Amino acid sequence: MDISSALKELCEEVKSIITERIRRYGTNPRTGTNTLIGSDLEKSIDVRPTDDGIALQIADYWEFVARGWKRTGNYPGTMRLFVRNID
């Protein structure tokens, strides 16, 4: 397998992991529904090869939506926490 194919495969794996986490943790405990499936958040996931690795782009409101936090105010580090909790 060449490096280009390996990076494409890695990108698909990363996207799959993030999508699976959205589906697993996006359920609202009060209603039992998961409005994140097919949402703008899920659609915003973009993982692609670059010259020196891979690039990940995703809307930065994951923690607000998934955790049910208010969508106003300042929650420092939420994207950092999301990235750390992917694995």
C-alpha positions as CSV (number, residue, x, y, z in Angstrom):
1,M,0.0,0.0,0.0
2,D,1.4,3.4,-0.9
3,I,1.4,6.4,1.5
4,S,-1.4,8.1,-0.4
5,S,-3.7,5.1,-0.1
6,A,-2.8,4.7,3.6
7,L,-3.6,8.4,4.3
8,K,-7.0,8.1,2.5
9,E,-7.8,5.0,4.5
10,L,-6.8,6.8,7.7
11,C,-9.0,9.7,6.9
12,E,-12.0,7.4,6.4
13,E,-11.2,5.7,9.7
14,V,-11.1,9.0,11.6
15,K,-14.3,10.2,10.0
16,S,-16.0,6.9,10.9
17,I,-14.9,7.2,14.5
18,I,-16.2,10.7,14.9
19,T,-19.5,9.8,13.2
20,E,-19.9,6.8,15.5
21,R,-19.2,9.0,18.6
22,I,-21.9,11.5,17.4
23,R,-24.4,8.7,17.1
24,R,-23.4,7.2,20.4
25,Y,-23.2,10.3,22.6
26,G,-25.7,12.6,20.8
27,T,-28.8,11.2,22.4
28,N,-30.7,13.6,24.6
29,P,-31.3,11.8,27.9
30,R,-34.6,13.5,28.5
31,T,-36.2,12.7,25.2
32,G,-34.2,9.7,24.0
33,T,-33.8,11.3,20.6
34,N,-30.6,11.9,18.7
35,T,-31.0,15.1,16.6
36,L,-27.3,15.0,15.7
37,I,-27.7,12.2,13.2
38,G,-27.8,13.9,9.8
39,S,-27.2,17.3,11.5
40,D,-25.1,20.1,10.3
41,L,-22.5,18.9,12.9
42,E,-22.3,15.5,11.3
43,K,-22.3,17.0,7.8
44,S,-19.4,19.3,8.8
45,I,-16.9,16.5,9.4
46,D,-14.2,16.7,6.8
47,V,-11.1,14.6,7.0
48,R,-8.6,14.7,4.1
49,P,-5.0,13.9,3.4
50,T,-2.5,16.8,3.3
51,D,1.1,16.9,2.2
52,D,2.3,16.2,5.7
53,G,-0.6,14.1,7.3
54,I,-4.3,14.6,7.6
55,A,-6.5,17.6,8.2
56,L,-9.6,17.4,10.3
57,Q,-12.4,20.0,10.1
58,I,-15.6,19.9,12.2
59,A,-18.0,22.4,13.5
60,D,-16.8,23.6,16.9
61,Y,-20.1,23.2,18.8
62,W,-19.9,19.5,19.5
63,E,-19.7,19.9,23.3
64,F,-22.5,22.4,23.4
65,V,-24.9,20.2,21.5
66,A,-23.8,16.7,22.8
67,R,-23.7,17.7,26.4
68,G,-26.9,19.8,26.4
69,W,-25.0,22.9,27.5
70,K,-26.5,26.3,26.9
71,R,-25.6,27.6,23.5
72,T,-24.6,31.0,24.9
73,G,-21.7,31.9,27.2
74,N,-18.1,31.0,27.1
75,Y,-17.0,27.4,27.7
76,P,-13.2,27.5,27.3
77,G,-11.5,24.5,25.9
78,T,-14.5,22.6,24.7
79,M,-13.0,21.8,21.3
80,R,-9.8,20.7,23.0
81,L,-11.8,18.4,25.3
82,F,-13.7,16.9,22.3
83,V,-10.5,16.1,20.4
84,R,-8.9,14.6,23.5
85,N,-12.0,12.4,24.1
86,I,-12.1,11.0,20.5
87,D,-9.9,8.1,21.3
